[in-house]
C-alpha cells in the first residue's frame, strides 16, 4: 500500500514530507509533524518553531547572552553568531544555545524525546526560556484584562493592580532566601534554584552547572575537580555505532557456538557525519570532515565483553577525536582517539589485523584506564601527593646542591648560586606557561604541568633530560590528567617551537626547535615511570573557593589571590606544603593592605593552623618576587644577558649509547642512576 503524503506539505521544522495520517497542527502558525512535537514539557507550546521565535525574542528583550546565559551589560561589547544572535564578545559563537537548537532539526530520524543525553541539555535550557517567555506573556495578559475590567467598573480601585506586582515580587524574594554567596561560575549572587553537588558540597546556579557540563563535556565539579562520572571526550556527538556479523573467522580464535543469525566475527561500523567542532575540539566553530570506519572482534565471550566496553566508550565520546588524518591527508577530520581497533580481518598486528594474541587484553586495559578516573579518591590526605610527593626542605636543597656541585667550572668550583638555580626553574616554569597560553589550555592544566616539571627536577638533575623536551611533555600529560582532552600532537610541537624561537637568542643552541612529537611521546613514558604514575594534583584553587565563602572575600581580593597562587607555582611551595596552607598564605599576602587580614589571622588561631608555616610560604612567595627584580629573561626589549649566562652553565644531557633506540635527548635508566651518583 502506497504511503499517503499530503500534497505539497512538509513539516516546517524538519522539512520532511508530511504523511496524511500524521499531520498535526500544534499551533495556529506552523504545521509540525508528530516526530518534531516537543512532548513532556511544562510549557504550553509544543511547537519547536514557536520555541525558537519566542526564545529569540525573550533573550533579545532581556539582553541575555545565548552562550553564557548571563545578562549582557550595556557597556559590554557584543558580537553576532552565524544566525545573528547577539552574545558577549568574550563568548564563542559556537556555544550559542539557539544555534544548537536549530541544529537539532538535523536529527530527522529521531524524535525530541529520543535525543542523546548530551543534546538534551539544549532542550532543557530552551524549555526554561520558553517558560519564562510564556510567564511574561501571561503577566501582560493578566494586566491587560485587569485594566479592561477596571475601566468597566464604576468603583475602580487603584490597588486592584497590586496582586500582579506583589506576586512578581514574592517570586523574586523567594529566589533570594539563601545567604549572599556567589555562584563560582558566573560570580553572580547564588540563590534558589541552585544545585549543591552531593560529595564536595559546592553550590552553583542550576543553569550554570548544566551549561558547564554541556559545554565542557565534564561531569566534574568546576571548583574542586571532583569527578562524578566519566567525562565526555572530544568525539563529535552526532554519530552511530552499528553491529553486524560476518561469516569470515578471525585467525587465532577458535569458532564458538553462536546464534543462527550471527557469525564468527563481529563487524563494528562507526559513522560520524561532518559537522561543526565543539568546545572540546582544537578549533571550536570550525567545520570538520566526518568518517565511516569498520573494526572487527571475535564473536566469543571476551570479544562480546570488549564490545560492551567499546559501546560505553562510544556513548561517552572517547573513540574518535578531530585532528589531521594521515591516511586521507586532511586537516580537521575525524580520526581515531587513543583506543586501538582492528580495522582489518587479517594481516597481523603490523597491518592492524589478526592474529594478535594480546590485542583483546590491551584494549581492555585502555578502556579500563578511561574508567579509572571515575574512582579516584577525592581526599588530599589519602593521595599520592601527600604520601609520596611532599619533600622536606633540607632534602630538596640537598638534591639541588649535589646537582650544582656536579656542574663543571673553570676554577674547579661551581659559580652557580642557589638563586641562579631557582631562576632556571622559574624560566622553564614560564616556558610551560607560555606553551600553555599559546595552545590556550586552562590554567589548571598549566599548573599541573609545572608541578610535574618541579617533581622531576626535585629527584633528578637538570642535565638528565633537556628541559625543552620535558616542558611540552609535562603539558601534554597534564592535559590528559586534567581531562582537557588529548592535545593535538602537531600543535603541541608548533606551540613549543613558537616559544622556543622567542627565547632562541638566550639559549645558545639551534635556532629551530630540535624535537618532534615522537620525542615527546617517548619522554612521556619516562615521566610516567619516574613519577610512578602519581598524576593527580591537588591545587590551592579549590581551597581558595572555600575560604572565599568563609571570609566573604570580595572580587578584587579573590582575583589578587588567584594571581598569587599562580605565582606560588614558581616557588618550592607546592613541593613542601599542602594546598590549603598555600591558599591561606596567598590570601594573607593579597590581604596585606586590606581589612581582611585580622579575620584570616583569627581563623588560623581558632583552627589551630600553624601560623609559622603560613608565613614561611609567604616568605617563599616574597623571595620569588625579589628574584624577579634581577630576572631578565621575560623583560621586553631585553637581551636576557644574565639569564643567558646562567643557562649556559647547565651541562648538556648525555648522549645515549650507540645501539639504543632512544633519541639522544633521552636518558636511559642507567644514565639517570649514574647522573644522581655523580
Secondary structure, DSSP 8 states (H G I E B T S, - for coil): ----EEEEEE-TTT--EEEGGG---SSSS----GGG---S-SSS---HHHHHHHHHHHHHHTTB-TTT-SB--TTS-EEE-TT--EEETTS-GGG-HHHHHHHGGG-TTS-GGG--HHHHHHHHHHHHHHHHHHHHHHHHHHHHHHHHHHHH-TT--GGGGHHHHHHHHHHHHHTT-S-SEE-TTT-SEE-SSEEE-TTT--EEEHHHHHHHHHHH---B-TTT--BSS----SS-SSEEEEEEEES---TTS------TT--SEEEEEEEE--EE--TTSTTTTSEEB-EEEEEEEESSHHHHHHHHHHHHHHHTT-SEEEEEETTTTEEEEEEE-SS-----SSS-GGGT-S--TTHHHHHHHHHHHHHHTTS----GGGSHHHHHS---HHHHHHHHHHHHHTS--TTSS----HHHHHHHHHHHHHHHHHHHHHHT--HHHHHHHHHHHHHHHHHS-TTSS-HHHHHHHHHHHHHHHTTS----HHHHHHHHHHHHHHTHHHH-S-SS----HHHHHHHHHHHHHHTTT------HHHHHHHHHHHHT--HHHHHHHHHHHHHHTTSSHHHHS-HHHHHHHHHHHHTTTSTTHHHHHHHHHHTT--HHHHHHHHHHHHHHHHHHTT--SS-TT---HHHHHHHTTS-------TT--S-TT---HHHHHHHHH-
